[in-house]
């Protein structure tokens, strides 16, 4: 999907990445989760759930 540039506005893809990031966070890999959240926000900066909830909460715990 990334090679074909099918990531923008692809909410299935973004939700998959978000699920991976949440899993990384829950398995005590916060730095890897942060990288994934950064990747998500680079693709879609206005993804409110990640931008306003998940990412800030991760940063507070780090």
PDB file with SEQRES, HELIX, SHEET and CRYST1 records, atoms N, CA, C and O in Angstrom:
SEQRES   1 A   62  UNK UNK UNK UNK UNK UNK UNK UNK UNK UNK UNK UNK UNK          
SEQRES   2 A   62  UNK UNK UNK UNK UNK UNK UNK UNK UNK UNK UNK UNK UNK          
SEQRES   3 A   62  UNK UNK UNK UNK UNK UNK UNK UNK UNK UNK UNK UNK UNK          
SEQRES   4 A   62  UNK UNK UNK UNK UNK UNK UNK UNK UNK UNK UNK UNK UNK          
SEQRES   5 A   62  UNK UNK UNK UNK UNK UNK UNK UNK UNK UNK                      
HELIX    1 AA1 UNK A   11  UNK A   26  1                                  16    
HELIX    2 AA2 UNK A   30  UNK A   43  1                                  14    
HELIX    3 AA3 UNK A   48  UNK A   48  1                                   1    
HELIX    4 AA4 UNK A   49  UNK A   54  3                                   6    
HELIX    5 AA5 UNK A   55  UNK A   61  1                                   7    
CRYST1    1.000    1.000    1.000  90.00  90.00  90.00 P 1           1          
ATOM      1  N   UNK A   1       0.826  -1.195   0.000  1.00  0.00           N  
ATOM      2  CA  UNK A   1       0.000   0.000   0.000  1.00  0.00           C  
ATOM      3  C   UNK A   1       0.873   1.262   0.000  1.00  0.00           C  
ATOM      4  O   UNK A   1       0.581   2.231  -0.701  1.00  0.00           O  
ATOM      5  N   UNK A   2       1.940   1.233   0.793  1.00  0.00           N  
ATOM      6  CA  UNK A   2       2.803   2.406   0.836  1.00  0.00           C  
ATOM      7  C   UNK A   2       3.535   2.601  -0.485  1.00  0.00           C  
ATOM      8  O   UNK A   2       3.691   3.731  -0.946  1.00  0.00           O  
ATOM      9  N   UNK A   3       3.983   1.510  -1.095  1.00  0.00           N  
ATOM     10  CA  UNK A   3       4.676   1.607  -2.370  1.00  0.00           C  
ATOM     11  C   UNK A   3       3.765   2.167  -3.457  1.00  0.00           C  
ATOM     12  O   UNK A   3       4.223   2.890  -4.342  1.00  0.00           O  
ATOM     13  N   UNK A   4       2.497   1.839  -3.393  1.00  0.00           N  
ATOM     14  CA  UNK A   4       1.526   2.307  -4.384  1.00  0.00           C  
ATOM     15  C   UNK A   4       0.879   3.627  -3.987  1.00  0.00           C  
ATOM     16  O   UNK A   4      -0.016   4.117  -4.675  1.00  0.00           O  
ATOM     17  N   UNK A   5       1.333   4.200  -2.880  1.00  0.00           N  
ATOM     18  CA  UNK A   5       0.810   5.478  -2.374  1.00  0.00           C  
ATOM     19  C   UNK A   5      -0.697   5.434  -2.150  1.00  0.00           C  
ATOM     20  O   UNK A   5      -1.421   6.373  -2.479  1.00  0.00           O  
ATOM     21  N   UNK A   6      -1.149   4.315  -1.580  1.00  0.00           N  
ATOM     22  CA  UNK A   6      -2.568   4.142  -1.284  1.00  0.00           C  
ATOM     23  C   UNK A   6      -2.862   4.387   0.199  1.00  0.00           C  
ATOM     24  O   UNK A   6      -3.815   3.830   0.743  1.00  0.00           O  
ATOM     25  N   UNK A   7      -2.054   5.209   0.843  1.00  0.00           N  
ATOM     26  CA  UNK A   7      -2.200   5.397   2.280  1.00  0.00           C  
ATOM     27  C   UNK A   7      -3.013   6.629   2.656  1.00  0.00           C  
ATOM     28  O   UNK A   7      -3.674   6.635   3.694  1.00  0.00           O  
ATOM     29  N   UNK A   8      -2.976   7.661   1.836  1.00  0.00           N  
ATOM     30  CA  UNK A   8      -3.700   8.883   2.170  1.00  0.00           C  
ATOM     31  C   UNK A   8      -5.203   8.649   2.125  1.00  0.00           C  
ATOM     32  O   UNK A   8      -5.738   8.071   1.178  1.00  0.00           O  
ATOM     33  N   UNK A   9      -5.856   9.106   3.160  1.00  0.00           N  
ATOM     34  CA  UNK A   9      -7.307   8.987   3.281  1.00  0.00           C  
ATOM     35  C   UNK A   9      -7.785   7.532   3.265  1.00  0.00           C  
ATOM     36  O   UNK A   9      -8.960   7.274   3.004  1.00  0.00           O  
ATOM     37  N   UNK A  10      -6.904   6.599   3.534  1.00  0.00           N  
ATOM     38  CA  UNK A  10      -7.275   5.189   3.591  1.00  0.00           C  
ATOM     39  C   UNK A  10      -7.454   4.830   5.062  1.00  0.00           C  
ATOM     40  O   UNK A  10      -6.495   4.474   5.747  1.00  0.00           O  
ATOM     41  N   UNK A  11      -8.668   4.925   5.530  1.00  0.00           N  
ATOM     42  CA  UNK A  11      -8.933   4.771   6.957  1.00  0.00           C  
ATOM     43  C   UNK A  11      -8.732   3.350   7.443  1.00  0.00           C  
ATOM     44  O   UNK A  11      -8.422   3.148   8.617  1.00  0.00           O  
ATOM     45  N   UNK A  12      -8.898   2.363   6.586  1.00  0.00           N  
ATOM     46  CA  UNK A  12      -8.595   0.985   6.989  1.00  0.00           C  
ATOM     47  C   UNK A  12      -7.111   0.846   7.304  1.00  0.00           C  
ATOM     48  O   UNK A  12      -6.738   0.235   8.305  1.00  0.00           O  
ATOM     49  N   UNK A  13      -6.279   1.406   6.458  1.00  0.00           N  
ATOM     50  CA  UNK A  13      -4.837   1.365   6.667  1.00  0.00           C  
ATOM     51  C   UNK A  13      -4.445   2.116   7.938  1.00  0.00           C  
ATOM     52  O   UNK A  13      -3.648   1.624   8.737  1.00  0.00           O  
ATOM     53  N   UNK A  14      -5.005   3.300   8.116  1.00  0.00           N  
ATOM     54  CA  UNK A  14      -4.681   4.098   9.303  1.00  0.00           C  
ATOM     55  C   UNK A  14      -5.146   3.408  10.581  1.00  0.00           C  
ATOM     56  O   UNK A  14      -4.451   3.455  11.596  1.00  0.00           O  
ATOM     57  N   UNK A  15      -6.300   2.775  10.544  1.00  0.00           N  
ATOM     58  CA  UNK A  15      -6.769   2.048  11.724  1.00  0.00           C  
ATOM     59  C   UNK A  15      -5.902   0.828  12.006  1.00  0.00           C  
ATOM     60  O   UNK A  15      -5.701   0.473  13.168  1.00  0.00           O  
ATOM     61  N   UNK A  16      -5.388   0.183  10.969  1.00  0.00           N  
ATOM     62  CA  UNK A  16      -4.465  -0.929  11.163  1.00  0.00           C  
ATOM     63  C   UNK A  16      -3.194  -0.445  11.859  1.00  0.00           C  
ATOM     64  O   UNK A  16      -2.737  -1.066  12.819  1.00  0.00           O  
ATOM     65  N   UNK A  17      -2.625   0.656  11.381  1.00  0.00           N  
ATOM     66  CA  UNK A  17      -1.432   1.206  12.021  1.00  0.00           C  
ATOM     67  C   UNK A  17      -1.716   1.606  13.467  1.00  0.00           C  
ATOM     68  O   UNK A  17      -0.874   1.414  14.345  1.00  0.00           O  
ATOM     69  N   UNK A  18      -2.888   2.155  13.710  1.00  0.00           N  
ATOM     70  CA  UNK A  18      -3.265   2.544  15.070  1.00  0.00           C  
ATOM     71  C   UNK A  18      -3.366   1.325  15.972  1.00  0.00           C  
ATOM     72  O   UNK A  18      -2.918   1.362  17.119  1.00  0.00           O  
ATOM     73  N   UNK A  19      -3.942   0.259  15.472  1.00  0.00           N  
ATOM     74  CA  UNK A  19      -4.038  -0.981  16.245  1.00  0.00           C  
ATOM     75  C   UNK A  19      -2.646  -1.514  16.573  1.00  0.00           C  
ATOM     76  O   UNK A  19      -2.410  -1.992  17.683  1.00  0.00           O  
ATOM     77  N   UNK A  20      -1.734  -1.437  15.624  1.00  0.00           N  
ATOM     78  CA  UNK A  20      -0.360  -1.863  15.872  1.00  0.00           C  
ATOM     79  C   UNK A  20       0.277  -0.995  16.943  1.00  0.00           C  
ATOM     80  O   UNK A  20       0.932  -1.512  17.848  1.00  0.00           O  
ATOM     81  N   UNK A  21       0.095   0.309  16.856  1.00  0.00           N  
ATOM     82  CA  UNK A  21       0.668   1.226  17.846  1.00  0.00           C  
ATOM     83  C   UNK A  21       0.116   0.951  19.246  1.00  0.00           C  
ATOM     84  O   UNK A  21       0.867   0.955  20.221  1.00  0.00           O  
ATOM     85  N   UNK A  22      -1.176   0.715  19.344  1.00  0.00           N  
ATOM     86  CA  UNK A  22      -1.786   0.402  20.639  1.00  0.00           C  
ATOM     87  C   UNK A  22      -1.203  -0.901  21.173  1.00  0.00           C  
ATOM     88  O   UNK A  22      -0.901  -1.004  22.362  1.00  0.00           O  
ATOM     89  N   UNK A  23      -1.043  -1.886  20.311  1.00  0.00           N  
ATOM     90  CA  UNK A  23      -0.453  -3.160  20.730  1.00  0.00           C  
ATOM     91  C   UNK A  23       0.972  -2.983  21.220  1.00  0.00           C  
ATOM     92  O   UNK A  23       1.365  -3.587  22.218  1.00  0.00           O  
ATOM     93  N   UNK A  24       1.748  -2.165  20.532  1.00  0.00           N  
ATOM     94  CA  UNK A  24       3.118  -1.899  20.968  1.00  0.00           C  
ATOM     95  C   UNK A  24       3.123  -1.231  22.336  1.00  0.00           C  
ATOM     96  O   UNK A  24       3.938  -1.570  23.195  1.00  0.00           O  
ATOM     97  N   UNK A  25       2.227  -0.297  22.534  1.00  0.00           N  
ATOM     98  CA  UNK A  25       2.127   0.386  23.825  1.00  0.00           C  
ATOM     99  C   UNK A  25       1.750  -0.599  24.929  1.00  0.00           C  
ATOM    100  O   UNK A  25       2.330  -0.564  26.014  1.00  0.00           O  
ATOM    101  N   UNK A  26       0.802  -1.458  24.666  1.00  0.00           N  
ATOM    102  CA  UNK A  26       0.348  -2.408  25.685  1.00  0.00           C  
ATOM    103  C   UNK A  26       1.379  -3.487  25.989  1.00  0.00           C  
ATOM    104  O   UNK A  26       1.335  -4.098  27.057  1.00  0.00           O  
ATOM    105  N   UNK A  27       2.302  -3.729  25.069  1.00  0.00           N  
ATOM    106  CA  UNK A  27       3.346  -4.720  25.316  1.00  0.00           C  
ATOM    107  C   UNK A  27       4.637  -4.042  25.790  1.00  0.00           C  
ATOM    108  O   UNK A  27       5.736  -4.580  25.650  1.00  0.00           O  
ATOM    109  N   UNK A  28       4.463  -2.860  26.347  1.00  0.00           N  
ATOM    110  CA  UNK A  28       5.545  -2.102  26.968  1.00  0.00           C  
ATOM    111  C   UNK A  28       6.678  -1.776  25.995  1.00  0.00           C  
ATOM    112  O   UNK A  28       7.859  -1.927  26.308  1.00  0.00           O  
ATOM    113  N   UNK A  29       6.284  -1.332  24.827  1.00  0.00           N  
ATOM    114  CA  UNK A  29       7.241  -0.863  23.831  1.00  0.00           C  
ATOM    115  C   UNK A  29       6.857   0.563  23.423  1.00  0.00           C  
ATOM    116  O   UNK A  29       6.528   0.818  22.265  1.00  0.00           O  
ATOM    117  N   UNK A  30       6.904   1.495  24.394  1.00  0.00           N  
ATOM    118  CA  UNK A  30       6.404   2.846  24.125  1.00  0.00           C  
ATOM    119  C   UNK A  30       7.173   3.596  23.052  1.00  0.00           C  
ATOM    120  O   UNK A  30       6.582   4.390  22.320  1.00  0.00           O  
ATOM    121  N   UNK A  31       8.465   3.368  22.939  1.00  0.00           N  
ATOM    122  CA  UNK A  31       9.237   4.092  21.924  1.00  0.00           C  
ATOM    123  C   UNK A  31       8.851   3.638  20.511  1.00  0.00           C  
ATOM    124  O   UNK A  31       8.801   4.445  19.583  1.00  0.00           O  
ATOM    125  N   UNK A  32       8.580   2.347  20.361  1.00  0.00           N  
ATOM    126  CA  UNK A  32       8.119   1.845  19.064  1.00  0.00           C  
ATOM    127  C   UNK A  32       6.700   2.336  18.774  1.00  0.00           C  
ATOM    128  O   UNK A  32       6.371   2.654  17.631  1.00  0.00           O  
ATOM    129  N   UNK A  33       5.861   2.396  19.811  1.00  0.00           N  
ATOM    130  CA  UNK A  33       4.504   2.925  19.644  1.00  0.00           C  
ATOM    131  C   UNK A  33       4.563   4.389  19.208  1.00  0.00           C  
ATOM    132  O   UNK A  33       3.802   4.815  18.339  1.00  0.00           O  
ATOM    133  N   UNK A  34       5.471   5.157  19.816  1.00  0.00           N  
ATOM    134  CA  UNK A  34       5.621   6.573  19.456  1.00  0.00           C  
ATOM    135  C   UNK A  34       6.009   6.704  17.986  1.00  0.00           C  
ATOM    136  O   UNK A  34       5.467   7.547  17.271  1.00  0.00           O  
ATOM    137  N   UNK A  35       6.935   5.880  17.540  1.00  0.00           N  
ATOM    138  CA  UNK A  35       7.332   5.921  16.125  1.00  0.00           C  
ATOM    139  C   UNK A  35       6.141   5.631  15.212  1.00  0.00           C  
ATOM    140  O   UNK A  35       5.985   6.256  14.163  1.00  0.00           O  
ATOM    141  N   UNK A  36       5.313   4.687  15.618  1.00  0.00           N  
ATOM    142  CA  UNK A  36       4.146   4.342  14.806  1.00  0.00           C  
ATOM    143  C   UNK A  36       3.145   5.498  14.802  1.00  0.00           C  
ATOM    144  O   UNK A  36       2.592   5.832  13.754  1.00  0.00           O  
ATOM    145  N   UNK A  37       2.910   6.112  15.966  1.00  0.00           N  
ATOM    146  CA  UNK A  37       2.001   7.264  16.009  1.00  0.00           C  
ATOM    147  C   UNK A  37       2.547   8.410  15.157  1.00  0.00           C  
ATOM    148  O   UNK A  37       1.784   9.086  14.468  1.00  0.00           O  
ATOM    149  N   UNK A  38       3.867   8.630  15.201  1.00  0.00           N  
ATOM    150  CA  UNK A  38       4.469   9.663  14.352  1.00  0.00           C  
ATOM    151  C   UNK A  38       4.220   9.358  12.879  1.00  0.00           C  
ATOM    152  O   UNK A  38       3.913  10.254  12.092  1.00  0.00           O  
ATOM    153  N   UNK A  39       4.354   8.107  12.523  1.00  0.00           N  
ATOM    154  CA  UNK A  39       4.121   7.672  11.137  1.00  0.00           C  
ATOM    155  C   UNK A  39       2.674   7.923  10.723  1.00  0.00           C  
ATOM    156  O   UNK A  39       2.406   8.399   9.620  1.00  0.00           O  
ATOM    157  N   UNK A  40       1.750   7.598  11.618  1.00  0.00           N  
ATOM    158  CA  UNK A  40       0.322   7.812  11.340  1.00  0.00           C  
ATOM    159  C   UNK A  40       0.047   9.293  11.126  1.00  0.00           C  
ATOM    160  O   UNK A  40      -0.633   9.676  10.175  1.00  0.00           O  
ATOM    161  N   UNK A  41       0.582  10.127  12.020  1.00  0.00           N  
ATOM    162  CA  UNK A  41       0.312  11.563  11.925  1.00  0.00           C  
ATOM    163  C   UNK A  41       1.014  12.209  10.740  1.00  0.00           C  
ATOM    164  O   UNK A  41       0.589  13.265  10.272  1.00  0.00           O  
ATOM    165  N   UNK A  42       2.069  11.596  10.254  1.00  0.00           N  
ATOM    166  CA  UNK A  42       2.705  12.096   9.032  1.00  0.00           C  
ATOM    167  C   UNK A  42       1.792  11.843   7.832  1.00  0.00           C  
ATOM    168  O   UNK A  42       1.683  12.679   6.934  1.00  0.00           O  
ATOM    169  N   UNK A  43       1.138  10.681   7.830  1.00  0.00           N  
ATOM    170  CA  UNK A  43       0.216  10.341   6.741  1.00  0.00           C  
ATOM    171  C   UNK A  43      -1.059  11.173   6.837  1.00  0.00           C  
ATOM    172  O   UNK A  43      -1.537  11.714   5.839  1.00  0.00           O  
ATOM    173  N   UNK A  44      -1.604  11.269   8.054  1.00  0.00           N  
ATOM    174  CA  UNK A  44      -2.887  11.971   8.254  1.00  0.00           C  
ATOM    175  C   UNK A  44      -2.816  12.813   9.527  1.00  0.00           C  
ATOM    176  O   UNK A  44      -3.217  12.354  10.596  1.00  0.00           O  
ATOM    177  N   UNK A  45      -2.301  14.056   9.417  1.00  0.00           N  
ATOM    178  CA  UNK A  45      -2.140  14.910  10.602  1.00  0.00           C  
ATOM    179  C   UNK A  45      -3.442  15.231  11.346  1.00  0.00           C  
ATOM    180  O   UNK A  45      -3.407  15.580  12.526  1.00  0.00           O  
ATOM    181  N   UNK A  46      -4.574  15.117  10.674  1.00  0.00           N  
ATOM    182  CA  UNK A  46      -5.850  15.444  11.297  1.00  0.00           C  
ATOM    183  C   UNK A  46      -6.588  14.231  11.846  1.00  0.00           C  
ATOM    184  O   UNK A  46      -7.797  14.298  12.068  1.00  0.00           O  
ATOM    185  N   UNK A  47      -5.893  13.138  12.068  1.00  0.00           N  
ATOM    186  CA  UNK A  47      -6.506  11.936  12.662  1.00  0.00           C  
ATOM    187  C   UNK A  47      -6.676  12.231  14.155  1.00  0.00           C  
ATOM    188  O   UNK A  47      -5.772  11.997  14.958  1.00  0.00           O  
ATOM    189  N   UNK A  48      -7.855  12.748  14.504  1.00  0.00           N  
ATOM    190  CA  UNK A  48      -8.112  13.288  15.838  1.00  0.00           C  
ATOM    191  C   UNK A  48      -7.914  12.272  16.957  1.00  0.00           C  
ATOM    192  O   UNK A  48      -7.366  12.622  18.002  1.00  0.00           O  
ATOM    193  N   UNK A  49      -8.335  11.050  16.775  1.00  0.00           N  
ATOM    194  CA  UNK A  49      -8.210  10.034  17.828  1.00  0.00           C  
ATOM    195  C   UNK A  49      -6.746   9.851  18.212  1.00  0.00           C  
ATOM    196  O   UNK A  49      -6.412   9.774  19.395  1.00  0.00           O  
ATOM    197  N   UNK A  50      -5.884   9.784  17.219  1.00  0.00           N  
ATOM    198  CA  UNK A  50      -4.452   9.634  17.490  1.00  0.00           C  
ATOM    199  C   UNK A  50      -3.878  10.952  17.999  1.00  0.00           C  
ATOM    200  O   UNK A  50      -3.203  10.981  19.028  1.00  0.00           O  
ATOM    201  N   UNK A  51      -4.141  12.025  17.291  1.00  0.00           N  
ATOM    202  CA  UNK A  51      -3.564  13.328  17.615  1.00  0.00           C  
ATOM    203  C   UNK A  51      -3.982  13.852  18.989  1.00  0.00           C  
ATOM    204  O   UNK A  51      -3.156  14.385  19.730  1.00  0.00           O  
ATOM    205  N   UNK A  52      -5.255  13.700  19.325  1.00  0.00           N  
ATOM    206  CA  UNK A  52      -5.782  14.334  20.537  1.00  0.00           C  
ATOM    207  C   UNK A  52      -5.909  13.407  21.736  1.00  0.00           C  
ATOM    208  O   UNK A  52      -6.072  13.882  22.860  1.00  0.00           O  
ATOM    209  N   UNK A  53      -5.840  12.104  21.526  1.00  0.00           N  
ATOM    210  CA  UNK A  53      -6.070  11.159  22.626  1.00  0.00           C  
ATOM    211  C   UNK A  53      -4.899  10.190  22.812  1.00  0.00           C  
ATOM    212  O   UNK A  53      -4.189  10.256  23.815  1.00  0.00           O  
ATOM    213  N   UNK A  54      -4.706   9.308  21.862  1.00  0.00           N  
ATOM    214  CA  UNK A  54      -3.732   8.231  22.033  1.00  0.00           C  
ATOM    215  C   UNK A  54      -2.292   8.736  22.163  1.00  0.00           C  
ATOM    216  O   UNK A  54      -1.571   8.345  23.082  1.00  0.00           O  
ATOM    217  N   UNK A  55      -1.886   9.591  21.251  1.00  0.00           N  
ATOM    218  CA  UNK A  55      -0.502  10.076  21.245  1.00  0.00           C  
ATOM    219  C   UNK A  55      -0.172  10.908  22.490  1.00  0.00           C  
ATOM    220  O   UNK A  55       0.847  10.649  23.130  1.00  0.00           O  
ATOM    221  N   UNK A  56      -0.994  11.893  22.854  1.00  0.00           N  
ATOM    222  CA  UNK A  56      -0.687  12.663  24.067  1.00  0.00           C  
ATOM    223  C   UNK A  56      -0.648  11.795  25.329  1.00  0.00           C  
ATOM    224  O   UNK A  56       0.184  12.019  26.209  1.00  0.00           O  
ATOM    225  N   UNK A  57      -1.537  10.814  25.422  1.00  0.00           N  
ATOM    226  CA  UNK A  57      -1.532   9.937  26.588  1.00  0.00           C  
ATOM    227  C   UNK A  57      -0.263   9.091  26.648  1.00  0.00           C  
ATOM    228  O   UNK A  57       0.278   8.855  27.728  1.00  0.00           O  
ATOM    229  N   UNK A  58       0.203   8.643  25.507  1.00  0.00           N  
ATOM    230  CA  UNK A  58       1.466   7.899  25.463  1.00  0.00           C  
ATOM    231  C   UNK A  58       2.621   8.788  25.922  1.00  0.00           C  
ATOM    232  O   UNK A  58       3.459   8.362  26.718  1.00  0.00           O  
ATOM    233  N   UNK A  59       2.665  10.011  25.425  1.00  0.00           N  
ATOM    234  CA  UNK A  59       3.748  10.912  25.787  1.00  0.00           C  
ATOM    235  C   UNK A  59       3.760  11.222  27.284  1.00  0.00           C  
ATOM    236  O   UNK A  59       4.830  11.367  27.875  1.00  0.00           O  
ATOM    237  N   UNK A  60       2.595  11.323  27.893  1.00  0.00           N  
ATOM    238  CA  UNK A  60       2.506  11.586  29.332  1.00  0.00           C  
ATOM    239  C   UNK A  60       3.100  10.437  30.133  1.00  0.00           C  
ATOM    240  O   UNK A  60       3.710  10.654  31.181  1.00  0.00           O  
ATOM    241  N   UNK A  61       2.923   9.220  29.645  1.00  0.00           N  
ATOM    242  CA  UNK A  61       3.416   8.032  30.374  1.00  0.00           C  
ATOM    243  C   UNK A  61       4.901   7.749  30.135  1.00  0.00           C  
ATOM    244  O   UNK A  61       5.522   6.986  30.875  1.00  0.00           O  
ATOM    245  N   UNK A  62       5.459   8.364  29.104  1.00  0.00           N  
ATOM    246  CA  UNK A  62       6.866   8.092  28.771  1.00  0.00           C  
ATOM    247  C   UNK A  62       7.814   8.864  29.681  1.00  0.00           C  
ATOM    248  O   UNK A  62       9.032   8.752  29.540  1.00  0.00           O  
TER     249      UNK A  62                                                      
END                                                                             
